[in-house]
Amino acid sequence: MKNHFRLFDYCLDIIDEELSKEIMIKMNKILKRNTTDEDDPRYNVGGFKVVSNKIGLINVINTSSPVRNYYSK
C-alpha cells in the first residue's frame, strides 16, 4: 500500500511531463520496491516483461507475450 501512495505522489510530481519509457520504468520500480517481486527475475522490475502470461494448468492458454525490442527504439 505504501508503494501505491509513493507512486501517486510521483505521478503528481511529473503530471505535466510526457509519458516516456524512463517514466514507465521508474513507476514500476516505485511500485515494486521492497517486495518479493523486486528480487525475482521473472518480474524484471525496472524493465519490461520477460515471461508470457498464461491461464490454466492443464489446458494452458497463452495470453500476452513479451514484446521484444519494441521499446528499444
PDB file of N, CA, C and O in Angstrom:
ATOM      1  N   MET A   1       0.818  -1.179   0.000  1.00  0.00           N
ATOM      2  CA  MET A   1       0.000   0.000   0.000  1.00  0.00           C
ATOM      3  C   MET A   1       0.874   1.259   0.000  1.00  0.00           C
ATOM      4  O   MET A   1       0.558   2.246  -0.665  1.00  0.00           O
ATOM      5  N   LYS A   2       1.964   1.209   0.747  1.00  0.00           N
ATOM      6  CA  LYS A   2       2.849   2.375   0.796  1.00  0.00           C
ATOM      7  C   LYS A   2       3.383   2.735  -0.582  1.00  0.00           C
ATOM      8  O   LYS A   2       3.484   3.910  -0.934  1.00  0.00           O
ATOM      9  N   ASN A   3       3.722   1.714  -1.355  1.00  0.00           N
ATOM     10  CA  ASN A   3       4.262   1.974  -2.693  1.00  0.00           C
ATOM     11  C   ASN A   3       3.227   2.621  -3.610  1.00  0.00           C
ATOM     12  O   ASN A   3       3.579   3.427  -4.470  1.00  0.00           O
ATOM     13  N   HIS A   4       1.965   2.275  -3.431  1.00  0.00           N
ATOM     14  CA  HIS A   4       0.921   2.913  -4.230  1.00  0.00           C
ATOM     15  C   HIS A   4       0.853   4.411  -3.922  1.00  0.00           C
ATOM     16  O   HIS A   4       0.697   5.228  -4.829  1.00  0.00           O
ATOM     17  N   PHE A   5       0.969   4.761  -2.657  1.00  0.00           N
ATOM     18  CA  PHE A   5       0.975   6.177  -2.274  1.00  0.00           C
ATOM     19  C   PHE A   5       2.218   6.880  -2.821  1.00  0.00           C
ATOM     20  O   PHE A   5       2.139   8.016  -3.289  1.00  0.00           O
ATOM     21  N   ARG A   6       3.360   6.203  -2.759  1.00  0.00           N
ATOM     22  CA  ARG A   6       4.589   6.784  -3.312  1.00  0.00           C
ATOM     23  C   ARG A   6       4.456   7.012  -4.819  1.00  0.00           C
ATOM     24  O   ARG A   6       4.866   8.048  -5.343  1.00  0.00           O
ATOM     25  N   LEU A   7       3.878   6.030  -5.501  1.00  0.00           N
ATOM     26  CA  LEU A   7       3.685   6.156  -6.935  1.00  0.00           C
ATOM     27  C   LEU A   7       2.709   7.291  -7.257  1.00  0.00           C
ATOM     28  O   LEU A   7       2.932   8.045  -8.204  1.00  0.00           O
ATOM     29  N   PHE A   8       1.650   7.416  -6.492  1.00  0.00           N
ATOM     30  CA  PHE A   8       0.697   8.503  -6.706  1.00  0.00           C
ATOM     31  C   PHE A   8       1.384   9.859  -6.527  1.00  0.00           C
ATOM     32  O   PHE A   8       1.180  10.773  -7.326  1.00  0.00           O
ATOM     33  N   ASP A   9       2.198   9.984  -5.479  1.00  0.00           N
ATOM     34  CA  ASP A   9       2.950  11.225  -5.258  1.00  0.00           C
ATOM     35  C   ASP A   9       3.891  11.517  -6.425  1.00  0.00           C
ATOM     36  O   ASP A   9       4.006  12.660  -6.866  1.00  0.00           O
ATOM     37  N   TYR A  10       4.557  10.485  -6.918  1.00  0.00           N
ATOM     38  CA  TYR A  10       5.448  10.655  -8.067  1.00  0.00           C
ATOM     39  C   TYR A  10       4.650  11.129  -9.286  1.00  0.00           C
ATOM     40  O   TYR A  10       5.100  12.014 -10.014  1.00  0.00           O
ATOM     41  N   CYS A  11       3.478  10.549  -9.508  1.00  0.00           N
ATOM     42  CA  CYS A  11       2.635  10.955 -10.638  1.00  0.00           C
ATOM     43  C   CYS A  11       2.240  12.421 -10.523  1.00  0.00           C
ATOM     44  O   CYS A  11       2.203  13.135 -11.525  1.00  0.00           O
ATOM     45  N   LEU A  12       1.947  12.870  -9.318  1.00  0.00           N
ATOM     46  CA  LEU A  12       1.628  14.283  -9.126  1.00  0.00           C
ATOM     47  C   LEU A  12       2.835  15.165  -9.431  1.00  0.00           C
ATOM     48  O   LEU A  12       2.690  16.263  -9.968  1.00  0.00           O
ATOM     49  N   ASP A  13       4.027  14.680  -9.085  1.00  0.00           N
ATOM     50  CA  ASP A  13       5.252  15.447  -9.335  1.00  0.00           C
ATOM     51  C   ASP A  13       5.548  15.600 -10.825  1.00  0.00           C
ATOM     52  O   ASP A  13       6.126  16.603 -11.243  1.00  0.00           O
ATOM     53  N   ILE A  14       5.160  14.623 -11.618  1.00  0.00           N
ATOM     54  CA  ILE A  14       5.506  14.642 -13.052  1.00  0.00           C
ATOM     55  C   ILE A  14       4.280  14.818 -13.947  1.00  0.00           C
ATOM     56  O   ILE A  14       4.341  14.517 -15.139  1.00  0.00           O
ATOM     57  N   ILE A  15       3.198  15.288 -13.402  1.00  0.00           N
ATOM     58  CA  ILE A  15       1.927  15.333 -14.115  1.00  0.00           C
ATOM     59  C   ILE A  15       1.996  16.059 -15.459  1.00  0.00           C
ATOM     60  O   ILE A  15       1.237  15.732 -16.372  1.00  0.00           O
ATOM     61  N   ASP A  16       2.877  17.022 -15.594  1.00  0.00           N
ATOM     62  CA  ASP A  16       2.978  17.787 -16.844  1.00  0.00           C
ATOM     63  C   ASP A  16       3.975  17.206 -17.835  1.00  0.00           C
ATOM     64  O   ASP A  16       4.111  17.719 -18.946  1.00  0.00           O
ATOM     65  N   GLU A  17       4.668  16.149 -17.452  1.00  0.00           N
ATOM     66  CA  GLU A  17       5.654  15.543 -18.352  1.00  0.00           C
ATOM     67  C   GLU A  17       4.978  14.548 -19.289  1.00  0.00           C
ATOM     68  O   GLU A  17       3.971  13.930 -18.945  1.00  0.00           O
ATOM     69  N   GLU A  18       5.553  14.408 -20.473  1.00  0.00           N
ATOM     70  CA  GLU A  18       5.063  13.419 -21.421  1.00  0.00           C
ATOM     71  C   GLU A  18       5.510  12.027 -20.963  1.00  0.00           C
ATOM     72  O   GLU A  18       6.649  11.840 -20.537  1.00  0.00           O
ATOM     73  N   LEU A  19       4.608  11.066 -21.056  1.00  0.00           N
ATOM     74  CA  LEU A  19       4.934   9.703 -20.652  1.00  0.00           C
ATOM     75  C   LEU A  19       6.046   9.154 -21.534  1.00  0.00           C
ATOM     76  O   LEU A  19       5.993   9.271 -22.758  1.00  0.00           O
ATOM     77  N   SER A  20       7.048   8.556 -20.910  1.00  0.00           N
ATOM     78  CA  SER A  20       8.193   8.011 -21.642  1.00  0.00           C
ATOM     79  C   SER A  20       8.541   6.634 -21.098  1.00  0.00           C
ATOM     80  O   SER A  20       8.013   6.196 -20.075  1.00  0.00           O
ATOM     81  N   LYS A  21       9.429   5.975 -21.797  1.00  0.00           N
ATOM     82  CA  LYS A  21       9.931   4.672 -21.353  1.00  0.00           C
ATOM     83  C   LYS A  21      10.570   4.798 -19.973  1.00  0.00           C
ATOM     84  O   LYS A  21      10.352   3.952 -19.105  1.00  0.00           O
ATOM     85  N   GLU A  22      11.351   5.844 -19.771  1.00  0.00           N
ATOM     86  CA  GLU A  22      12.044   6.038 -18.492  1.00  0.00           C
ATOM     87  C   GLU A  22      11.054   6.240 -17.348  1.00  0.00           C
ATOM     88  O   GLU A  22      11.258   5.724 -16.249  1.00  0.00           O
ATOM     89  N   ILE A  23       9.978   6.992 -17.604  1.00  0.00           N
ATOM     90  CA  ILE A  23       8.962   7.216 -16.565  1.00  0.00           C
ATOM     91  C   ILE A  23       8.243   5.916 -16.237  1.00  0.00           C
ATOM     92  O   ILE A  23       7.997   5.624 -15.067  1.00  0.00           O
ATOM     93  N   MET A  24       7.901   5.126 -17.262  1.00  0.00           N
ATOM     94  CA  MET A  24       7.225   3.849 -17.008  1.00  0.00           C
ATOM     95  C   MET A  24       8.105   2.916 -16.179  1.00  0.00           C
ATOM     96  O   MET A  24       7.618   2.232 -15.279  1.00  0.00           O
ATOM     97  N   ILE A  25       9.393   2.892 -16.484  1.00  0.00           N
ATOM     98  CA  ILE A  25      10.317   2.049 -15.731  1.00  0.00           C
ATOM     99  C   ILE A  25      10.414   2.526 -14.285  1.00  0.00           C
ATOM    100  O   ILE A  25      10.398   1.711 -13.362  1.00  0.00           O
ATOM    101  N   LYS A  26      10.513   3.829 -14.082  1.00  0.00           N
ATOM    102  CA  LYS A  26      10.590   4.359 -12.720  1.00  0.00           C
ATOM    103  C   LYS A  26       9.312   4.048 -11.949  1.00  0.00           C
ATOM    104  O   LYS A  26       9.377   3.716 -10.766  1.00  0.00           O
ATOM    105  N   MET A  27       8.155   4.148 -12.594  1.00  0.00           N
ATOM    106  CA  MET A  27       6.890   3.815 -11.935  1.00  0.00           C
ATOM    107  C   MET A  27       6.880   2.364 -11.479  1.00  0.00           C
ATOM    108  O   MET A  27       6.451   2.060 -10.366  1.00  0.00           O
ATOM    109  N   ASN A  28       7.350   1.472 -12.336  1.00  0.00           N
ATOM    110  CA  ASN A  28       7.416   0.059 -11.998  1.00  0.00           C
ATOM    111  C   ASN A  28       8.336  -0.176 -10.802  1.00  0.00           C
ATOM    112  O   ASN A  28       8.011  -0.960  -9.911  1.00  0.00           O
ATOM    113  N   LYS A  29       9.475   0.500 -10.784  1.00  0.00           N
ATOM    114  CA  LYS A  29      10.416   0.356  -9.668  1.00  0.00           C
ATOM    115  C   LYS A  29       9.809   0.856  -8.367  1.00  0.00           C
ATOM    116  O   LYS A  29       9.970   0.223  -7.324  1.00  0.00           O
ATOM    117  N   ILE A  30       9.114   1.986  -8.418  1.00  0.00           N
ATOM    118  CA  ILE A  30       8.478   2.537  -7.219  1.00  0.00           C
ATOM    119  C   ILE A  30       7.432   1.567  -6.687  1.00  0.00           C
ATOM    120  O   ILE A  30       7.370   1.306  -5.486  1.00  0.00           O
ATOM    121  N   LEU A  31       6.620   1.041  -7.577  1.00  0.00           N
ATOM    122  CA  LEU A  31       5.526   0.160  -7.174  1.00  0.00           C
ATOM    123  C   LEU A  31       6.035  -1.153  -6.573  1.00  0.00           C
ATOM    124  O   LEU A  31       5.409  -1.695  -5.663  1.00  0.00           O
ATOM    125  N   LYS A  32       7.153  -1.664  -7.066  1.00  0.00           N
ATOM    126  CA  LYS A  32       7.662  -2.966  -6.626  1.00  0.00           C
ATOM    127  C   LYS A  32       8.767  -2.886  -5.570  1.00  0.00           C
ATOM    128  O   LYS A  32       9.284  -3.918  -5.144  1.00  0.00           O
ATOM    129  N   ARG A  33       9.136  -1.669  -5.140  1.00  0.00           N
ATOM    130  CA  ARG A  33      10.225  -1.503  -4.163  1.00  0.00           C
ATOM    131  C   ARG A  33       9.926  -2.263  -2.864  1.00  0.00           C
ATOM    132  O   ARG A  33       8.824  -2.182  -2.321  1.00  0.00           O
ATOM    133  N   ASN A  34      10.924  -2.997  -2.383  1.00  0.00           N
ATOM    134  CA  ASN A  34      10.838  -3.765  -1.130  1.00  0.00           C
ATOM    135  C   ASN A  34       9.739  -4.825  -1.136  1.00  0.00           C
ATOM    136  O   ASN A  34       9.121  -5.083  -0.103  1.00  0.00           O
ATOM    137  N   THR A  35       9.495  -5.439  -2.291  1.00  0.00           N
ATOM    138  CA  THR A  35       8.545  -6.548  -2.380  1.00  0.00           C
ATOM    139  C   THR A  35       9.309  -7.800  -2.810  1.00  0.00           C
ATOM    140  O   THR A  35      10.466  -7.716  -3.222  1.00  0.00           O
ATOM    141  N   THR A  36       8.666  -8.947  -2.713  1.00  0.00           N
ATOM    142  CA  THR A  36       9.318 -10.182  -3.156  1.00  0.00           C
ATOM    143  C   THR A  36       9.523 -10.176  -4.667  1.00  0.00           C
ATOM    144  O   THR A  36      10.445 -10.822  -5.166  1.00  0.00           O
ATOM    145  N   ASP A  37       8.681  -9.458  -5.399  1.00  0.00           N
ATOM    146  CA  ASP A  37       8.833  -9.363  -6.856  1.00  0.00           C
ATOM    147  C   ASP A  37      10.137  -8.682  -7.238  1.00  0.00           C
ATOM    148  O   ASP A  37      10.706  -8.983  -8.287  1.00  0.00           O
ATOM    149  N   GLU A  38      10.616  -7.775  -6.409  1.00  0.00           N
ATOM    150  CA  GLU A  38      11.799  -6.985  -6.740  1.00  0.00           C
ATOM    151  C   GLU A  38      13.030  -7.861  -6.979  1.00  0.00           C
ATOM    152  O   GLU A  38      13.874  -7.523  -7.809  1.00  0.00           O
ATOM    153  N   ASP A  39      13.140  -8.958  -6.276  1.00  0.00           N
ATOM    154  CA  ASP A  39      14.309  -9.831  -6.398  1.00  0.00           C
ATOM    155  C   ASP A  39      14.071 -11.039  -7.308  1.00  0.00           C
ATOM    156  O   ASP A  39      14.969 -11.864  -7.480  1.00  0.00           O
ATOM    157  N   ASP A  40      12.881 -11.154  -7.887  1.00  0.00           N
ATOM    158  CA  ASP A  40      12.544 -12.300  -8.726  1.00  0.00           C
ATOM    159  C   ASP A  40      12.740 -11.927 -10.198  1.00  0.00           C
ATOM    160  O   ASP A  40      12.039 -11.051 -10.705  1.00  0.00           O
ATOM    161  N   PRO A  41      13.683 -12.578 -10.895  1.00  0.00           N
ATOM    162  CA  PRO A  41      13.965 -12.221 -12.290  1.00  0.00           C
ATOM    163  C   PRO A  41      12.777 -12.411 -13.241  1.00  0.00           C
ATOM    164  O   PRO A  41      12.753 -11.822 -14.321  1.00  0.00           O
ATOM    165  N   ARG A  42      11.797 -13.224 -12.850  1.00  0.00           N
ATOM    166  CA  ARG A  42      10.614 -13.408 -13.705  1.00  0.00           C
ATOM    167  C   ARG A  42       9.823 -12.117 -13.860  1.00  0.00           C
ATOM    168  O   ARG A  42       9.140 -11.920 -14.865  1.00  0.00           O
ATOM    169  N   TYR A  43       9.915 -11.225 -12.852  1.00  0.00           N
ATOM    170  CA  TYR A  43       9.139  -9.992 -12.891  1.00  0.00           C
ATOM    171  C   TYR A  43       9.913  -8.828 -13.502  1.00  0.00           C
ATOM    172  O   TYR A  43       9.316  -7.803 -13.829  1.00  0.00           O
ATOM    173  N   ASN A  44      11.210  -8.962 -13.660  1.00  0.00           N
ATOM    174  CA  ASN A  44      12.044  -7.963 -14.320  1.00  0.00           C
ATOM    175  C   ASN A  44      11.702  -6.537 -13.886  1.00  0.00           C
ATOM    176  O   ASN A  44      11.436  -5.667 -14.715  1.00  0.00           O
ATOM    177  N   VAL A  45      11.713  -6.317 -12.580  1.00  0.00           N
ATOM    178  CA  VAL A  45      11.385  -4.998 -12.041  1.00  0.00           C
ATOM    179  C   VAL A  45      12.353  -3.966 -12.607  1.00  0.00           C
ATOM    180  O   VAL A  45      13.570  -4.147 -12.569  1.00  0.00           O
ATOM    181  N   GLY A  46      11.794  -2.892 -13.126  1.00  0.00           N
ATOM    182  CA  GLY A  46      12.597  -1.860 -13.757  1.00  0.00           C
ATOM    183  C   GLY A  46      12.821  -2.117 -15.229  1.00  0.00           C
ATOM    184  O   GLY A  46      13.601  -1.419 -15.876  1.00  0.00           O
ATOM    185  N   GLY A  47      12.138  -3.120 -15.762  1.00  0.00           N
ATOM    186  CA  GLY A  47      12.244  -3.450 -17.178  1.00  0.00           C
ATOM    187  C   GLY A  47      10.891  -3.886 -17.691  1.00  0.00           C
ATOM    188  O   GLY A  47       9.875  -3.725 -17.016  1.00  0.00           O
ATOM    189  N   PHE A  48      10.884  -4.433 -18.877  1.00  0.00           N
ATOM    190  CA  PHE A  48       9.635  -4.891 -19.460  1.00  0.00           C
ATOM    191  C   PHE A  48       9.509  -6.396 -19.313  1.00  0.00           C
ATOM    192  O   PHE A  48      10.499  -7.090 -19.080  1.00  0.00           O
ATOM    193  N   LYS A  49       8.302  -6.894 -19.449  1.00  0.00           N
ATOM    194  CA  LYS A  49       8.010  -8.300 -19.172  1.00  0.00           C
ATOM    195  C   LYS A  49       8.917  -9.239 -19.969  1.00  0.00           C
ATOM    196  O   LYS A  49       9.258  -8.965 -21.119  1.00  0.00           O
ATOM    197  N   VAL A  50       9.295 -10.337 -19.343  1.00  0.00           N
ATOM    198  CA  VAL A  50      10.155 -11.332 -19.975  1.00  0.00           C
ATOM    199  C   VAL A  50       9.486 -12.705 -20.032  1.00  0.00           C
ATOM    200  O   VAL A  50       9.993 -13.612 -20.693  1.00  0.00           O
ATOM    201  N   VAL A  51       8.357 -12.864 -19.348  1.00  0.00           N
ATOM    202  CA  VAL A  51       7.654 -14.143 -19.283  1.00  0.00           C
ATOM    203  C   VAL A  51       6.229 -13.945 -19.796  1.00  0.00           C
ATOM    204  O   VAL A  51       5.567 -12.972 -19.437  1.00  0.00           O
ATOM    205  N   SER A  52       5.760 -14.862 -20.630  1.00  0.00           N
ATOM    206  CA  SER A  52       4.387 -14.791 -21.145  1.00  0.00           C
ATOM    207  C   SER A  52       3.373 -15.020 -20.034  1.00  0.00           C
ATOM    208  O   SER A  52       3.636 -15.764 -19.089  1.00  0.00           O
ATOM    209  N   ASN A  53       2.220 -14.383 -20.149  1.00  0.00           N
ATOM    210  CA  ASN A  53       1.116 -14.654 -19.235  1.00  0.00           C
ATOM    211  C   ASN A  53       0.407 -15.909 -19.697  1.00  0.00           C
ATOM    212  O   ASN A  53       0.284 -16.145 -20.898  1.00  0.00           O
ATOM    213  N   LYS A  54      -0.067 -16.725 -18.748  1.00  0.00           N
ATOM    214  CA  LYS A  54      -0.752 -17.970 -19.064  1.00  0.00           C
ATOM    215  C   LYS A  54      -1.955 -18.132 -18.162  1.00  0.00           C
ATOM    216  O   LYS A  54      -1.976 -17.644 -17.031  1.00  0.00           O
ATOM    217  N   ILE A  55      -2.962 -18.828 -18.681  1.00  0.00           N
ATOM    218  CA  ILE A  55      -4.141 -19.173 -17.893  1.00  0.00           C
ATOM    219  C   ILE A  55      -4.250 -20.686 -17.878  1.00  0.00           C
ATOM    220  O   ILE A  55      -4.145 -21.330 -18.922  1.00  0.00           O
ATOM    221  N   GLY A  56      -4.464 -21.263 -16.686  1.00  0.00           N
ATOM    222  CA  GLY A  56      -4.693 -22.698 -16.565  1.00  0.00           C
ATOM    223  C   GLY A  56      -3.434 -23.491 -16.293  1.00  0.00           C
ATOM    224  O   GLY A  56      -2.316 -22.997 -16.438  1.00  0.00           O
ATOM    225  N   LEU A  57      -3.647 -24.741 -15.892  1.00  0.00           N
ATOM    226  CA  LEU A  57      -2.541 -25.651 -15.598  1.00  0.00           C
ATOM    227  C   LEU A  57      -2.502 -26.832 -16.561  1.00  0.00           C
ATOM    228  O   LEU A  57      -1.422 -27.294 -16.931  1.00  0.00           O
ATOM    229  N   ILE A  58      -3.660 -27.318 -16.967  1.00  0.00           N
ATOM    230  CA  ILE A  58      -3.710 -28.487 -17.845  1.00  0.00           C
ATOM    231  C   ILE A  58      -3.858 -28.054 -19.307  1.00  0.00           C
ATOM    232  O   ILE A  58      -3.004 -28.367 -20.137  1.00  0.00           O
ATOM    233  N   ASN A  59      -4.925 -27.346 -19.617  1.00  0.00           N
ATOM    234  CA  ASN A  59      -5.127 -26.804 -20.966  1.00  0.00           C
ATOM    235  C   ASN A  59      -4.661 -25.350 -20.959  1.00  0.00           C
ATOM    236  O   ASN A  59      -5.474 -24.425 -20.927  1.00  0.00           O
ATOM    237  N   VAL A  60      -3.379 -25.168 -20.987  1.00  0.00           N
ATOM    238  CA  VAL A  60      -2.791 -23.840 -20.838  1.00  0.00           C
ATOM    239  C   VAL A  60      -3.115 -22.958 -22.040  1.00  0.00           C
ATOM    240  O   VAL A  60      -2.994 -23.370 -23.193  1.00  0.00           O
ATOM    241  N   ILE A  61      -3.529 -21.737 -21.732  1.00  0.00           N
ATOM    242  CA  ILE A  61      -3.791 -20.734 -22.765  1.00  0.00           C
ATOM    243  C   ILE A  61      -2.786 -19.613 -22.575  1.00  0.00           C
ATOM    244  O   ILE A  61      -2.738 -18.986 -21.517  1.00  0.00           O
ATOM    245  N   ASN A  62      -1.978 -19.359 -23.608  1.00  0.00           N
ATOM    246  CA  ASN A  62      -1.042 -18.230 -23.568  1.00  0.00           C
ATOM    247  C   ASN A  62      -1.824 -16.973 -23.894  1.00  0.00           C
ATOM    248  O   ASN A  62      -2.565 -16.935 -24.876  1.00  0.00           O
ATOM    249  N   THR A  63      -1.661 -15.938 -23.069  1.00  0.00           N
ATOM    250  CA  THR A  63      -2.408 -14.708 -23.306  1.00  0.00           C
ATOM    251  C   THR A  63      -1.513 -13.643 -23.929  1.00  0.00           C
ATOM    252  O   THR A  63      -1.600 -13.406 -25.134  1.00  0.00           O
ATOM    253  N   SER A  64      -0.668 -13.006 -23.156  1.00  0.00           N
ATOM    254  CA  SER A  64       0.178 -11.950 -23.725  1.00  0.00           C
ATOM    255  C   SER A  64       1.647 -12.298 -23.554  1.00  0.00           C
ATOM    256  O   SER A  64       2.098 -12.700 -22.482  1.00  0.00           O
ATOM    257  N   SER A  65       2.367 -12.129 -24.639  1.00  0.00           N
ATOM    258  CA  SER A  65       3.796 -12.443 -24.651  1.00  0.00           C
ATOM    259  C   SER A  65       4.616 -11.163 -24.508  1.00  0.00           C
ATOM    260  O   SER A  65       4.125 -10.069 -24.784  1.00  0.00           O
ATOM    261  N   PRO A  66       5.856 -11.307 -24.080  1.00  0.00           N
ATOM    262  CA  PRO A  66       6.738 -10.139 -24.059  1.00  0.00           C
ATOM    263  C   PRO A  66       6.961  -9.640 -25.485  1.00  0.00           C
ATOM    264  O   PRO A  66       7.085 -10.436 -26.417  1.00  0.00           O
ATOM    265  N   VAL A  67       7.009  -8.359 -25.644  1.00  0.00           N
ATOM    266  CA  VAL A  67       7.294  -7.768 -26.945  1.00  0.00           C
ATOM    267  C   VAL A  67       8.770  -7.422 -26.953  1.00  0.00           C
ATOM    268  O   VAL A  67       9.201  -6.511 -26.247  1.00  0.00           O
ATOM    269  N   ARG A  68       9.532  -8.128 -27.730  1.00  0.00           N
ATOM    270  CA  ARG A  68      10.975  -7.936 -27.759  1.00  0.00           C
ATOM    271  C   ARG A  68      11.354  -6.780 -28.659  1.00  0.00           C
ATOM    272  O   ARG A  68      10.843  -6.648 -29.771  1.00  0.00           O
ATOM    273  N   ASN A  69      12.256  -5.942 -28.169  1.00  0.00           N
ATOM    274  CA  ASN A  69      12.827  -4.819 -28.911  1.00  0.00           C
ATOM    275  C   ASN A  69      11.834  -3.724 -29.270  1.00  0.00           C
ATOM    276  O   ASN A  69      12.220  -2.765 -29.939  1.00  0.00           O
ATOM    277  N   TYR A  70      10.585  -3.818 -28.862  1.00  0.00           N
ATOM    278  CA  TYR A  70       9.603  -2.797 -29.188  1.00  0.00           C
ATOM    279  C   TYR A  70       9.972  -1.455 -28.562  1.00  0.00           C
ATOM    280  O   TYR A  70       9.812  -0.411 -29.193  1.00  0.00           O
ATOM    281  N   TYR A  71      10.463  -1.480 -27.332  1.00  0.00           N
ATOM    282  CA  TYR A  71      10.768  -0.242 -26.621  1.00  0.00           C
ATOM    283  C   TYR A  71      12.230   0.144 -26.715  1.00  0.00           C
ATOM    284  O   TYR A  71      12.649   1.116 -26.087  1.00  0.00           O
ATOM    285  N   SER A  72      13.001  -0.579 -27.470  1.00  0.00           N
ATOM    286  CA  SER A  72      14.436  -0.264 -27.540  1.00  0.00           C
ATOM    287  C   SER A  72      14.749   0.776 -28.597  1.00  0.00           C
ATOM    288  O   SER A  72      15.914   1.133 -28.771  1.00  0.00           O
ATOM    289  N   LYS A  73      13.751   1.273 -29.308  1.00  0.00           N
ATOM    290  CA  LYS A  73      13.967   2.255 -30.371  1.00  0.00           C
ATOM    291  C   LYS A  73      14.241   3.626 -29.797  1.00  0.00           C
ATOM    292  O   LYS A  73      14.447   4.580 -30.548  1.00  0.00           O
TER     293      LYS A  73
END
